[in-house]
Amino acid sequence: DDASSKFSYQALRETRQDSRRPTITPQHGGKTTNQLTMNATTANQSDCLEVKVPVSLFFIIGVVSLAENMLVVVAVIRNRNLHSPMYCFICSLAAFNTIASLTKTWENLMIVFANVGQLEKKGFSEKNLDDVMDSLLCMSFMGSIFSFLAIAVDRYITIFHALRYHNIMTMQRTKAVLGVIWISCGVSAVLMVRFFDSKLIMICFVVFFVVSLAIICFLYIYMFMLARIHARKIAALSTSGRGKCRRQRWWGSSMRGSLTLTILFGVFVVCWTPFFLHLIIIMVCPMNPYCECYRSLFQLHVVLLMSHALIDPAIYAFRSAELRHTFRKMLLCSDWNWCS
Amino acid sequence: MSDFNNRSQTSTRRSDYVWQYEYYDDEEPVSFEGLKAHRYSIVIGFWVGLAVFVIFMFFVLTLLTKTGAPHQENPDSAEKRHPPSSCLVDIHAPQDENDKAFCRPLLTESRSYFHFYINEEDQRQGKQKPEDESLGKHKWARAQQRTRGTSSSGMDEMEEDVEEAEGHQPLRGQMEESKADRECSFFSQFNIPNFVNLEQSSTLGEDDLLYEPSVVQECQSHSQDAHRDIH
């Protein structure tokens, strides 16, 4: 049987977990009929067997994303130049990703131990630990979505309220916003794992995701449109002497802009949506065979979710020259004074 | 399990009751017989839909750029909209090949931003208003420090251009010391904080950036003033 589904994501994966209950029924004619059948998940000979991802892949993704995100967090903390609101949000995103990677790696370790036989799957402490890990994962998921939202709002304020940016986004407000994000994520995560059985929680989770997605999409596309108009105005001011060359180079740079935004948003959508569709499908159609086949790919969707923690630093953090400079200093120079 | 059944059978031979297990849900279990479509149809449909969405978004964004094609029909009206100043005067002068961005007003608010800069320059040239000046310089310097140090996605190309132009000016830890130098590069570049990180490197890459030599000379003189003001 699948260890990971036993250890965690139980409610997600097996909707008909305890589908058997003992009953006493009148037996007519004295004949006994053995109506016992096997476990529900294997009885129907489902053609859509669960796709299993090797634990080593989880380990690799977890460890690499952990290293990357911890690097980002340490770099932002150590370099005083990076103590600005935008980098605080990026650091918070990296911290949430770190927690997610750490928790997932730890969970994989426990699954390996449980498979080997060191741990008891149904033990009390293991279940508590399982709940703790699930809440941490939930917290990091929600936190990273909140961080994306914060980064998008920050960029929005930068563009639309550029003059008043430093009055609107002070460090105190940034810290307050981050505090609110962390506390609310922690509390919601604990509540969600506690009351996971009720459908309301899952509905809230999915609605939260969809609303954040819509807000982020709107903000970025609005900023992009403004950048277009702005670039058009700039280009209109230029001389007409080199018009043709300029126009061609303008196309090229504009294509790069579209590509940047598509990557930013596309990676987010591709990595997060399958998991949330899984949650929706559990609520909506647990019995449908098509839905069953979708749910059999659960581990792949979790791999996608983890790989988002891997890709995030590349999209947000590593594109800053200052941050890359700090990395080079930290990694290559053992003595701080040697590298200027 | 069959033991239970036997035991129950023997113990309740007289009665007609038998232990047995029933399915909690009395509906038939998920069966894969008689499926009209392929069993992975939801999966395939979802991924195709997602790919279509991403590609559609990419094409919409690209189309937005195409509709925003630069046209040279009204440079005069553009000039009338922006009153001529030291910033705009030299725009029509012959430019170098590697141009750097100079004036980049955003819409309405950016226009005021733009005029703020011009007013700052005028004030600095004419009247001496140390408070506004230092405030303006502070804002610009911090903005520049932000653009230099705090940009994220998409900014790296622009920053690398600027660094090459300035001869790889090293980033220093002390904000105050490097402020003046950063102001200089900032004025030559005229960035709006963080605006660049989303699009600038791509939309207004090295191709679209105009270099303004006269203002750079101004900035060099003013950076010295800034040094005196700040310290």
Contacts between the chains, C-beta under 8 A, distances in Angstrom:
chain1	res1	chain2	res2	distance
A	16	B	24	7.3
A	16	B	25	6.8
A	16	B	29	8.0
A	18	B	24	7.1
A	19	B	23	5.5
A	19	B	24	4.2
A	19	B	25	6.2
A	20	B	21	4.7
A	20	B	22	7.0
A	20	B	23	6.6
A	20	B	24	6.6
A	21	B	21	7.3
A	21	B	22	6.6
A	21	B	24	5.8
A	22	B	19	6.4
A	22	B	20	8.0
A	22	B	21	6.2
A	23	B	19	8.0
A	23	B	20	6.7
A	23	B	21	7.5
A	23	B	22	5.2
A	24	B	17	5.0
A	24	B	18	7.6
A	24	B	19	6.5
A	25	B	17	6.9
A	25	B	18	6.7
A	25	B	20	6.2
A	25	B	22	7.7
A	26	B	16	5.0
A	26	B	17	5.8
A	27	B	16	4.7
A	27	B	17	6.4
A	27	B	18	4.3
A	28	B	16	6.4
A	30	B	16	6.9
A	32	B	5	6.4
A	32	B	9	5.2
A	32	B	18	5.7
A	33	B	18	7.8
A	33	B	20	7.4
A	34	B	2	6.4
A	34	B	5	5.7
A	34	B	20	7.5
A	35	B	20	4.5
A	35	B	21	6.5
A	35	B	22	7.1
A	36	B	1	4.7
A	36	B	2	7.2
A	36	B	5	7.2
A	36	B	20	6.8
A	36	B	21	5.2
A	37	B	21	7.7
A	40	B	23	7.1
A	40	B	29	6.6
A	43	B	29	6.3
A	44	B	29	4.2
A	44	B	30	5.4
A	44	B	31	6.0
A	44	B	32	7.7
A	45	B	32	7.8
A	46	B	30	6.5
A	46	B	32	6.7
A	47	B	32	4.7
A	47	B	39	6.1
A	48	B	32	7.7
A	48	B	39	6.0
A	48	B	40	7.4
A	80	B	173	6.4
A	81	B	145	7.4
A	81	B	149	4.6
A	81	B	150	7.8
A	81	B	171	7.0
A	81	B	173	6.9
A	81	B	175	7.4
A	82	B	149	6.8
A	82	B	150	7.0
A	84	B	146	6.2
A	84	B	149	7.7
A	84	B	150	4.8
A	86	B	146	7.7
A	86	B	150	5.3
A	86	B	152	6.7
A	86	B	194	6.4
A	87	B	150	5.8
A	90	B	152	6.6
A	151	B	152	7.9
A	154	B	194	7.6
A	155	B	194	6.0
A	155	B	197	7.0
A	155	B	198	5.9
A	158	B	192	7.7
A	158	B	193	5.7
A	158	B	194	3.6
A	158	B	195	6.2
A	159	B	106	6.8
A	159	B	192	7.5
A	159	B	194	7.3
A	159	B	195	5.2
A	159	B	198	7.5
A	160	B	109	6.9
A	161	B	109	7.3
A	162	B	106	6.9
A	162	B	109	7.0
A	162	B	110	7.0
A	162	B	113	5.8
A	162	B	192	5.1
A	162	B	193	6.6
A	162	B	195	6.9
A	163	B	109	7.0
A	163	B	112	7.2
A	163	B	113	5.5
A	163	B	116	6.8
A	163	B	139	7.9
A	165	B	193	6.3
A	165	B	194	7.8
A	166	B	139	6.7
A	166	B	142	6.5
A	220	B	198	7.6
A	221	B	61	7.7
A	223	B	198	5.7
A	223	B	199	7.6
A	224	B	61	6.2
A	224	B	64	7.2
A	224	B	198	7.3
A	224	B	199	6.6
A	225	B	64	6.2
A	226	B	106	6.9
A	226	B	107	6.7
A	227	B	195	7.7
A	227	B	198	6.6
A	227	B	199	3.9
A	227	B	200	7.8
A	227	B	203	5.5
A	228	B	64	5.3
A	228	B	65	5.9
A	228	B	68	4.5
A	228	B	203	7.4
A	229	B	68	6.6
A	229	B	107	6.7
A	230	B	104	7.0
A	230	B	105	7.5
A	230	B	106	5.3
A	230	B	107	7.0
A	230	B	110	7.2
A	231	B	68	7.0
A	231	B	199	7.6
A	231	B	203	4.5
A	231	B	204	5.8
A	231	B	208	6.9
A	232	B	68	4.3
A	232	B	69	7.6
A	232	B	70	5.9
A	233	B	78	7.4
A	233	B	105	7.0
A	234	B	101	8.0
A	234	B	103	7.6
A	234	B	104	5.7
A	234	B	204	6.6
A	234	B	208	6.3
A	235	B	70	3.4
A	235	B	208	6.4
A	236	B	70	5.6
A	236	B	71	6.9
A	236	B	72	7.3
A	236	B	74	7.1
A	236	B	75	6.8
A	236	B	78	5.5
A	237	B	75	6.8
A	237	B	78	5.4
A	237	B	79	7.9
A	237	B	82	7.9
A	237	B	88	7.5
A	237	B	91	6.0
A	237	B	103	7.5
A	238	B	70	7.5
A	238	B	91	7.2
A	238	B	208	7.7
A	238	B	210	6.8
A	239	B	91	7.6
A	239	B	92	5.6
A	239	B	95	7.3
A	240	B	72	4.1
A	240	B	75	7.0
A	241	B	94	7.9
A	243	B	70	8.0
A	243	B	72	5.7
A	246	B	70	7.2
A	246	B	207	7.1
A	246	B	208	7.6
A	247	B	69	6.9
A	247	B	70	6.2
A	249	B	205	7.8
A	249	B	207	3.6
A	249	B	208	7.3
A	250	B	69	7.8
A	250	B	70	6.1
A	250	B	207	6.8
A	250	B	208	6.4
A	251	B	65	7.3
A	252	B	205	7.8
A	252	B	207	7.2
A	253	B	202	5.5
A	253	B	203	5.4
A	253	B	204	6.7
A	253	B	205	4.3
A	253	B	207	5.7
A	253	B	208	6.4
A	254	B	62	7.5
A	254	B	65	3.6
A	254	B	68	7.8
A	254	B	202	7.2
A	254	B	203	5.7
A	255	B	62	6.4
A	255	B	65	7.2
A	255	B	202	7.8
A	256	B	201	7.4
A	256	B	202	3.5
A	256	B	203	7.7
A	256	B	205	7.0
A	257	B	61	7.5
A	257	B	65	7.1
A	257	B	154	7.7
A	257	B	198	8.0
A	257	B	199	4.6
A	257	B	202	3.7
A	257	B	203	4.5
A	258	B	58	5.9
A	258	B	61	3.8
A	258	B	62	4.7
A	258	B	64	7.9
A	258	B	65	6.4
A	258	B	202	7.9
A	259	B	58	7.4
A	259	B	202	7.3
A	260	B	153	6.2
A	260	B	154	5.0
A	260	B	198	7.4
A	260	B	199	7.2
A	260	B	201	7.9
A	260	B	202	5.3
A	261	B	61	5.9
A	261	B	198	7.4
A	261	B	199	7.7
A	262	B	54	6.5
A	262	B	57	6.0
A	262	B	58	4.3
A	262	B	61	6.5
A	264	B	153	6.4
A	265	B	54	8.0
A	265	B	57	6.8
A	266	B	54	4.3
A	266	B	57	7.2
A	266	B	58	7.8
A	269	B	50	6.8
A	269	B	53	7.2
A	269	B	54	6.8
A	270	B	50	6.2
A	270	B	54	7.0
A	273	B	50	6.5
A	274	B	46	7.2
A	277	B	46	6.3
A	281	B	42	7.8
A	287	B	25	7.7
A	287	B	27	6.6
A	287	B	30	5.8
A	288	B	30	7.4
A	289	B	30	5.1
A	289	B	31	7.0
A	289	B	32	5.4
A	289	B	35	6.2
A	289	B	39	6.4
A	290	B	35	7.7
A	290	B	37	7.5
A	290	B	39	6.7
A	290	B	41	5.9
A	290	B	42	4.6
A	291	B	42	6.5
A	292	B	30	5.2
A	293	B	39	4.8
A	293	B	40	5.2
A	293	B	42	6.7
A	293	B	43	6.4
A	294	B	40	7.8
A	294	B	42	4.6
A	294	B	43	5.3
A	294	B	46	7.3
A	297	B	43	6.3
A	315	B	153	6.0
A	316	B	152	5.6
A	316	B	153	6.2
A	317	B	152	7.2
A	319	B	151	7.7
A	319	B	152	5.5
A	319	B	153	4.4
A	319	B	154	6.3
A	319	B	155	6.5
A	319	B	156	5.3
A	319	B	197	7.6
A	320	B	149	7.8
A	320	B	150	7.1
A	320	B	151	5.5
A	320	B	152	5.1
A	320	B	155	6.5
A	320	B	156	6.9
A	320	B	197	7.9
A	321	B	151	7.4
A	321	B	155	7.2
A	321	B	156	5.2
A	321	B	159	4.5
A	321	B	160	6.8
A	321	B	163	7.5
A	322	B	148	7.1
A	322	B	149	4.1
A	322	B	150	6.8
A	322	B	151	7.8
A	322	B	171	6.4
A	324	B	156	7.6
A	325	B	171	6.1
A	340	B	170	5.9
